[in-house]
Amino acid sequence: MKKSTLLKGLLWMGAAFFLFEFPLHFFGLEVLEHDKIFLFTHDRYIGLYALTQAFLLILCSSDLKKYRFLLGATLVGLGLAMINAAWIAAEGGYHVLFPTITLDQSLQGLGLAFITWYLATCWLYVASKPQESAE
């Protein structure tokens, strides 16, 4: 299997994750205690961010050669978001500010899965040659 095919699959997986996250944040749904940390002043922006990331990943997967720079920039942005998440965890997590019970523990597993996805995606981005991506 070509690296570009694997990369496209990972991009669609990432897009599916962000599409799942959109309603959780935008509407503050009762999944993983999102309802307990919901602040409409910023969660709706997080939801829109998730929706934007999903569409960027889908767009980039449509033509890896044409959107190579955009994918690189998107991956940098996602890396910065992961640094922000690590910073929140280092400051004590969500339970310090919100009445949550299991959110921080749930986010650890989700974070490890996202880091694995991110590293694999970055590796395939670097390892796949632009001419291999053209279809």
CNS distance restraints for C-alpha pairs under 8 A (distance, minus, plus):
assign (resid   1 and name CA) (resid   5 and name CA) 6.79 0.50 0.50
assign (resid   1 and name CA) (resid   6 and name CA) 7.33 0.50 0.50
assign (resid   2 and name CA) (resid   6 and name CA) 6.62 0.50 0.50
assign (resid   3 and name CA) (resid   7 and name CA) 6.05 0.50 0.50
assign (resid   3 and name CA) (resid 124 and name CA) 6.28 0.50 0.50
assign (resid   3 and name CA) (resid 127 and name CA) 7.53 0.50 0.50
assign (resid   3 and name CA) (resid 128 and name CA) 5.70 0.50 0.50
assign (resid   4 and name CA) (resid   8 and name CA) 6.12 0.50 0.50
assign (resid   4 and name CA) (resid  64 and name CA) 7.58 0.50 0.50
assign (resid   4 and name CA) (resid 124 and name CA) 7.44 0.50 0.50
assign (resid   4 and name CA) (resid 128 and name CA) 6.07 0.50 0.50
assign (resid   4 and name CA) (resid 132 and name CA) 6.86 0.50 0.50
assign (resid   4 and name CA) (resid 133 and name CA) 5.48 0.50 0.50
assign (resid   5 and name CA) (resid   9 and name CA) 6.30 0.50 0.50
assign (resid   6 and name CA) (resid  10 and name CA) 6.28 0.50 0.50
assign (resid   6 and name CA) (resid 124 and name CA) 7.65 0.50 0.50
assign (resid   7 and name CA) (resid  11 and name CA) 6.15 0.50 0.50
assign (resid   7 and name CA) (resid  61 and name CA) 7.82 0.50 0.50
assign (resid   7 and name CA) (resid 121 and name CA) 6.22 0.50 0.50
assign (resid   7 and name CA) (resid 124 and name CA) 5.84 0.50 0.50
assign (resid   7 and name CA) (resid 125 and name CA) 6.93 0.50 0.50
assign (resid   8 and name CA) (resid  12 and name CA) 6.26 0.50 0.50
assign (resid   8 and name CA) (resid  61 and name CA) 5.11 0.50 0.50
assign (resid   9 and name CA) (resid  13 and name CA) 6.26 0.50 0.50
assign (resid  10 and name CA) (resid  14 and name CA) 6.13 0.50 0.50
assign (resid  10 and name CA) (resid 117 and name CA) 7.22 0.50 0.50
assign (resid  10 and name CA) (resid 121 and name CA) 6.34 0.50 0.50
assign (resid  11 and name CA) (resid  15 and name CA) 6.12 0.50 0.50
assign (resid  11 and name CA) (resid  57 and name CA) 5.47 0.50 0.50
assign (resid  11 and name CA) (resid  58 and name CA) 6.69 0.50 0.50
assign (resid  11 and name CA) (resid  60 and name CA) 7.96 0.50 0.50
assign (resid  11 and name CA) (resid  61 and name CA) 6.27 0.50 0.50
assign (resid  11 and name CA) (resid 121 and name CA) 7.44 0.50 0.50
assign (resid  12 and name CA) (resid  16 and name CA) 6.10 0.50 0.50
assign (resid  12 and name CA) (resid  57 and name CA) 6.88 0.50 0.50
assign (resid  12 and name CA) (resid  58 and name CA) 6.25 0.50 0.50
assign (resid  12 and name CA) (resid  61 and name CA) 7.41 0.50 0.50
assign (resid  13 and name CA) (resid  17 and name CA) 6.34 0.50 0.50
assign (resid  14 and name CA) (resid  18 and name CA) 6.36 0.50 0.50
assign (resid  14 and name CA) (resid  54 and name CA) 7.02 0.50 0.50
assign (resid  14 and name CA) (resid  57 and name CA) 7.15 0.50 0.50
assign (resid  14 and name CA) (resid 117 and name CA) 7.64 0.50 0.50
assign (resid  15 and name CA) (resid  19 and name CA) 6.04 0.50 0.50
assign (resid  15 and name CA) (resid  53 and name CA) 7.03 0.50 0.50
assign (resid  15 and name CA) (resid  54 and name CA) 4.04 0.50 0.50
assign (resid  15 and name CA) (resid  55 and name CA) 6.92 0.50 0.50
assign (resid  15 and name CA) (resid  57 and name CA) 5.80 0.50 0.50
assign (resid  15 and name CA) (resid  58 and name CA) 6.41 0.50 0.50
assign (resid  16 and name CA) (resid  20 and name CA) 6.15 0.50 0.50
assign (resid  16 and name CA) (resid  54 and name CA) 6.98 0.50 0.50
assign (resid  17 and name CA) (resid  21 and name CA) 6.25 0.50 0.50
assign (resid  17 and name CA) (resid  54 and name CA) 7.83 0.50 0.50
assign (resid  18 and name CA) (resid  22 and name CA) 6.14 0.50 0.50
assign (resid  18 and name CA) (resid  50 and name CA) 4.90 0.50 0.50
assign (resid  18 and name CA) (resid  51 and name CA) 6.25 0.50 0.50
assign (resid  18 and name CA) (resid  53 and name CA) 6.69 0.50 0.50
assign (resid  18 and name CA) (resid  54 and name CA) 5.30 0.50 0.50
assign (resid  19 and name CA) (resid  23 and name CA) 7.63 0.50 0.50
assign (resid  19 and name CA) (resid  50 and name CA) 6.66 0.50 0.50
assign (resid  19 and name CA) (resid  51 and name CA) 5.92 0.50 0.50
assign (resid  19 and name CA) (resid  54 and name CA) 6.02 0.50 0.50
assign (resid  20 and name CA) (resid  24 and name CA) 7.12 0.50 0.50
assign (resid  21 and name CA) (resid  25 and name CA) 6.28 0.50 0.50
assign (resid  21 and name CA) (resid  47 and name CA) 6.81 0.50 0.50
assign (resid  21 and name CA) (resid  50 and name CA) 6.37 0.50 0.50
assign (resid  22 and name CA) (resid  26 and name CA) 5.88 0.50 0.50
assign (resid  22 and name CA) (resid  46 and name CA) 7.61 0.50 0.50
assign (resid  22 and name CA) (resid  47 and name CA) 4.30 0.50 0.50
assign (resid  22 and name CA) (resid  48 and name CA) 6.70 0.50 0.50
assign (resid  22 and name CA) (resid  49 and name CA) 7.98 0.50 0.50
assign (resid  22 and name CA) (resid  50 and name CA) 5.40 0.50 0.50
assign (resid  22 and name CA) (resid  51 and name CA) 5.73 0.50 0.50
assign (resid  23 and name CA) (resid  27 and name CA) 5.50 0.50 0.50
assign (resid  23 and name CA) (resid  28 and name CA) 7.32 0.50 0.50
assign (resid  23 and name CA) (resid  29 and name CA) 7.15 0.50 0.50
assign (resid  23 and name CA) (resid  47 and name CA) 6.58 0.50 0.50
assign (resid  24 and name CA) (resid  28 and name CA) 5.24 0.50 0.50
assign (resid  24 and name CA) (resid  29 and name CA) 4.89 0.50 0.50
assign (resid  24 and name CA) (resid  30 and name CA) 7.69 0.50 0.50
assign (resid  24 and name CA) (resid  31 and name CA) 6.97 0.50 0.50
assign (resid  24 and name CA) (resid  34 and name CA) 6.55 0.50 0.50
assign (resid  24 and name CA) (resid  47 and name CA) 7.40 0.50 0.50
assign (resid  25 and name CA) (resid  29 and name CA) 7.08 0.50 0.50
assign (resid  25 and name CA) (resid  34 and name CA) 6.87 0.50 0.50
assign (resid  25 and name CA) (resid  38 and name CA) 7.23 0.50 0.50
assign (resid  25 and name CA) (resid  43 and name CA) 5.18 0.50 0.50
assign (resid  25 and name CA) (resid  44 and name CA) 6.10 0.50 0.50
assign (resid  25 and name CA) (resid  46 and name CA) 6.28 0.50 0.50
assign (resid  25 and name CA) (resid  47 and name CA) 4.88 0.50 0.50
assign (resid  26 and name CA) (resid  40 and name CA) 7.78 0.50 0.50
assign (resid  26 and name CA) (resid  43 and name CA) 5.84 0.50 0.50
assign (resid  26 and name CA) (resid  44 and name CA) 4.31 0.50 0.50
assign (resid  26 and name CA) (resid  45 and name CA) 7.44 0.50 0.50
assign (resid  26 and name CA) (resid  46 and name CA) 7.16 0.50 0.50
assign (resid  26 and name CA) (resid  47 and name CA) 4.63 0.50 0.50
assign (resid  26 and name CA) (resid  48 and name CA) 7.31 0.50 0.50
assign (resid  27 and name CA) (resid  44 and name CA) 7.35 0.50 0.50
assign (resid  28 and name CA) (resid  34 and name CA) 5.42 0.50 0.50
assign (resid  28 and name CA) (resid  35 and name CA) 4.58 0.50 0.50
assign (resid  28 and name CA) (resid  36 and name CA) 7.96 0.50 0.50
assign (resid  28 and name CA) (resid  37 and name CA) 7.87 0.50 0.50
assign (resid  28 and name CA) (resid  38 and name CA) 5.29 0.50 0.50
assign (resid  28 and name CA) (resid  43 and name CA) 7.52 0.50 0.50
assign (resid  29 and name CA) (resid  33 and name CA) 7.78 0.50 0.50
assign (resid  29 and name CA) (resid  34 and name CA) 5.83 0.50 0.50
assign (resid  29 and name CA) (resid  35 and name CA) 5.28 0.50 0.50
assign (resid  30 and name CA) (resid  34 and name CA) 5.66 0.50 0.50
assign (resid  30 and name CA) (resid  35 and name CA) 4.98 0.50 0.50
assign (resid  30 and name CA) (resid  36 and name CA) 7.85 0.50 0.50
assign (resid  31 and name CA) (resid  35 and name CA) 7.34 0.50 0.50
assign (resid  32 and name CA) (resid 102 and name CA) 7.58 0.50 0.50
assign (resid  32 and name CA) (resid 103 and name CA) 5.81 0.50 0.50
assign (resid  32 and name CA) (resid 106 and name CA) 7.06 0.50 0.50
assign (resid  33 and name CA) (resid  37 and name CA) 7.01 0.50 0.50
assign (resid  33 and name CA) (resid 100 and name CA) 6.73 0.50 0.50
assign (resid  33 and name CA) (resid 102 and name CA) 7.67 0.50 0.50
assign (resid  33 and name CA) (resid 103 and name CA) 6.03 0.50 0.50
assign (resid  34 and name CA) (resid  38 and name CA) 5.97 0.50 0.50
assign (resid  36 and name CA) (resid  98 and name CA) 6.71 0.50 0.50
assign (resid  36 and name CA) (resid  99 and name CA) 6.52 0.50 0.50
assign (resid  36 and name CA) (resid 100 and name CA) 6.47 0.50 0.50
assign (resid  37 and name CA) (resid  94 and name CA) 7.71 0.50 0.50
assign (resid  37 and name CA) (resid  98 and name CA) 5.95 0.50 0.50
assign (resid  37 and name CA) (resid  99 and name CA) 7.83 0.50 0.50
assign (resid  37 and name CA) (resid 100 and name CA) 7.73 0.50 0.50
assign (resid  38 and name CA) (resid  43 and name CA) 6.13 0.50 0.50
assign (resid  39 and name CA) (resid  43 and name CA) 5.58 0.50 0.50
assign (resid  40 and name CA) (resid  44 and name CA) 5.67 0.50 0.50
assign (resid  41 and name CA) (resid  45 and name CA) 7.60 0.50 0.50
assign (resid  42 and name CA) (resid  46 and name CA) 6.37 0.50 0.50
assign (resid  43 and name CA) (resid  47 and name CA) 6.13 0.50 0.50
assign (resid  44 and name CA) (resid  48 and name CA) 6.25 0.50 0.50
assign (resid  45 and name CA) (resid  49 and name CA) 6.00 0.50 0.50
assign (resid  46 and name CA) (resid  50 and name CA) 6.14 0.50 0.50
assign (resid  47 and name CA) (resid  51 and name CA) 6.26 0.50 0.50
assign (resid  48 and name CA) (resid  52 and name CA) 6.08 0.50 0.50
assign (resid  49 and name CA) (resid  53 and name CA) 6.12 0.50 0.50
assign (resid  50 and name CA) (resid  54 and name CA) 6.18 0.50 0.50
assign (resid  51 and name CA) (resid  55 and name CA) 6.38 0.50 0.50
assign (resid  52 and name CA) (resid  56 and name CA) 6.12 0.50 0.50
assign (resid  53 and name CA) (resid  57 and name CA) 6.16 0.50 0.50
assign (resid  53 and name CA) (resid  74 and name CA) 7.65 0.50 0.50
assign (resid  54 and name CA) (resid  58 and name CA) 6.24 0.50 0.50
assign (resid  55 and name CA) (resid  59 and name CA) 5.96 0.50 0.50
assign (resid  56 and name CA) (resid  60 and name CA) 6.06 0.50 0.50
assign (resid  56 and name CA) (resid  71 and name CA) 7.74 0.50 0.50
assign (resid  56 and name CA) (resid  74 and name CA) 7.40 0.50 0.50
assign (resid  57 and name CA) (resid  61 and name CA) 6.14 0.50 0.50
assign (resid  57 and name CA) (resid  71 and name CA) 7.23 0.50 0.50
assign (resid  57 and name CA) (resid  74 and name CA) 7.88 0.50 0.50
assign (resid  58 and name CA) (resid  62 and name CA) 6.46 0.50 0.50
assign (resid  59 and name CA) (resid  63 and name CA) 7.35 0.50 0.50
assign (resid  59 and name CA) (resid  67 and name CA) 7.75 0.50 0.50
assign (resid  60 and name CA) (resid  64 and name CA) 5.72 0.50 0.50
assign (resid  60 and name CA) (resid  66 and name CA) 7.98 0.50 0.50
assign (resid  60 and name CA) (resid  67 and name CA) 5.21 0.50 0.50
assign (resid  60 and name CA) (resid  68 and name CA) 7.15 0.50 0.50
assign (resid  60 and name CA) (resid  70 and name CA) 7.07 0.50 0.50
assign (resid  60 and name CA) (resid  71 and name CA) 5.86 0.50 0.50
assign (resid  63 and name CA) (resid  67 and name CA) 6.07 0.50 0.50
assign (resid  63 and name CA) (resid 133 and name CA) 7.29 0.50 0.50
assign (resid  63 and name CA) (resid 134 and name CA) 6.85 0.50 0.50
assign (resid  63 and name CA) (resid 135 and name CA) 7.38 0.50 0.50
assign (resid  64 and name CA) (resid  68 and name CA) 5.43 0.50 0.50
assign (resid  64 and name CA) (resid  71 and name CA) 7.97 0.50 0.50
assign (resid  64 and name CA) (resid 130 and name CA) 7.26 0.50 0.50
assign (resid  64 and name CA) (resid 133 and name CA) 5.30 0.50 0.50
assign (resid  64 and name CA) (resid 134 and name CA) 6.69 0.50 0.50
assign (resid  65 and name CA) (resid 130 and name CA) 5.20 0.50 0.50
assign (resid  65 and name CA) (resid 131 and name CA) 6.87 0.50 0.50
assign (resid  65 and name CA) (resid 133 and name CA) 5.33 0.50 0.50
assign (resid  65 and name CA) (resid 134 and name CA) 5.41 0.50 0.50
assign (resid  66 and name CA) (resid 134 and name CA) 7.95 0.50 0.50
assign (resid  67 and name CA) (resid  71 and name CA) 6.07 0.50 0.50
assign (resid  68 and name CA) (resid  72 and name CA) 6.27 0.50 0.50
assign (resid  68 and name CA) (resid 130 and name CA) 7.48 0.50 0.50
assign (resid  69 and name CA) (resid  73 and name CA) 6.21 0.50 0.50
assign (resid  70 and name CA) (resid  74 and name CA) 6.04 0.50 0.50
assign (resid  71 and name CA) (resid  75 and name CA) 6.09 0.50 0.50
assign (resid  72 and name CA) (resid  76 and name CA) 6.28 0.50 0.50
assign (resid  72 and name CA) (resid 125 and name CA) 7.78 0.50 0.50
assign (resid  73 and name CA) (resid  77 and name CA) 6.29 0.50 0.50
assign (resid  74 and name CA) (resid  78 and name CA) 6.22 0.50 0.50
assign (resid  75 and name CA) (resid  79 and name CA) 6.10 0.50 0.50
assign (resid  75 and name CA) (resid 118 and name CA) 7.93 0.50 0.50
assign (resid  75 and name CA) (resid 122 and name CA) 7.28 0.50 0.50
assign (resid  76 and name CA) (resid  80 and name CA) 6.33 0.50 0.50
assign (resid  77 and name CA) (resid  81 and name CA) 6.32 0.50 0.50
assign (resid  78 and name CA) (resid  82 and name CA) 6.28 0.50 0.50
assign (resid  79 and name CA) (resid  83 and name CA) 6.38 0.50 0.50
assign (resid  80 and name CA) (resid  84 and name CA) 6.31 0.50 0.50
assign (resid  81 and name CA) (resid  85 and name CA) 6.27 0.50 0.50
assign (resid  82 and name CA) (resid  86 and name CA) 6.17 0.50 0.50
assign (resid  83 and name CA) (resid  87 and name CA) 6.13 0.50 0.50
assign (resid  84 and name CA) (resid  88 and name CA) 6.31 0.50 0.50
assign (resid  85 and name CA) (resid  89 and name CA) 6.34 0.50 0.50
assign (resid  86 and name CA) (resid  90 and name CA) 6.08 0.50 0.50
assign (resid  87 and name CA) (resid  91 and name CA) 6.19 0.50 0.50
assign (resid  88 and name CA) (resid  92 and name CA) 6.69 0.50 0.50
assign (resid  88 and name CA) (resid  93 and name CA) 5.39 0.50 0.50
assign (resid  88 and name CA) (resid  94 and name CA) 7.49 0.50 0.50
assign (resid  89 and name CA) (resid  93 and name CA) 4.28 0.50 0.50
assign (resid  89 and name CA) (resid  94 and name CA) 7.64 0.50 0.50
assign (resid  89 and name CA) (resid 104 and name CA) 7.89 0.50 0.50
assign (resid  92 and name CA) (resid  96 and name CA) 6.10 0.50 0.50
assign (resid  93 and name CA) (resid 104 and name CA) 6.14 0.50 0.50
assign (resid  94 and name CA) (resid  98 and name CA) 5.86 0.50 0.50
assign (resid  94 and name CA) (resid 100 and name CA) 7.09 0.50 0.50
assign (resid  94 and name CA) (resid 103 and name CA) 7.36 0.50 0.50
assign (resid  94 and name CA) (resid 104 and name CA) 6.43 0.50 0.50
assign (resid  95 and name CA) (resid  99 and name CA) 5.96 0.50 0.50
assign (resid  95 and name CA) (resid 100 and name CA) 5.19 0.50 0.50
assign (resid  95 and name CA) (resid 101 and name CA) 7.01 0.50 0.50
assign (resid  95 and name CA) (resid 103 and name CA) 7.72 0.50 0.50
assign (resid  95 and name CA) (resid 104 and name CA) 7.13 0.50 0.50
assign (resid 102 and name CA) (resid 106 and name CA) 6.13 0.50 0.50
assign (resid 103 and name CA) (resid 107 and name CA) 6.05 0.50 0.50
assign (resid 104 and name CA) (resid 108 and name CA) 6.44 0.50 0.50
assign (resid 105 and name CA) (resid 109 and name CA) 7.12 0.50 0.50
assign (resid 106 and name CA) (resid 110 and name CA) 6.45 0.50 0.50
assign (resid 107 and name CA) (resid 111 and name CA) 5.69 0.50 0.50
assign (resid 108 and name CA) (resid 112 and name CA) 6.23 0.50 0.50
assign (resid 109 and name CA) (resid 113 and name CA) 6.29 0.50 0.50
assign (resid 110 and name CA) (resid 114 and name CA) 6.14 0.50 0.50
assign (resid 111 and name CA) (resid 115 and name CA) 6.07 0.50 0.50
assign (resid 112 and name CA) (resid 116 and name CA) 6.19 0.50 0.50
assign (resid 113 and name CA) (resid 117 and name CA) 6.24 0.50 0.50
assign (resid 114 and name CA) (resid 118 and name CA) 5.95 0.50 0.50
assign (resid 115 and name CA) (resid 119 and name CA) 6.04 0.50 0.50
assign (resid 116 and name CA) (resid 120 and name CA) 6.17 0.50 0.50
assign (resid 117 and name CA) (resid 121 and name CA) 6.02 0.50 0.50
assign (resid 118 and name CA) (resid 122 and name CA) 6.05 0.50 0.50
assign (resid 119 and name CA) (resid 123 and name CA) 6.01 0.50 0.50
assign (resid 120 and name CA) (resid 124 and name CA) 6.16 0.50 0.50
assign (resid 121 and name CA) (resid 125 and name CA) 6.01 0.50 0.50
assign (resid 122 and name CA) (resid 126 and name CA) 6.20 0.50 0.50
assign (resid 123 and name CA) (resid 127 and name CA) 5.89 0.50 0.50
assign (resid 124 and name CA) (resid 128 and name CA) 5.63 0.50 0.50
assign (resid 128 and name CA) (resid 132 and name CA) 6.69 0.50 0.50
assign (resid 128 and name CA) (resid 133 and name CA) 7.10 0.50 0.50
assign (resid 129 and name CA) (resid 133 and name CA) 6.59 0.50 0.50
assign (resid 130 and name CA) (resid 134 and name CA) 6.85 0.50 0.50
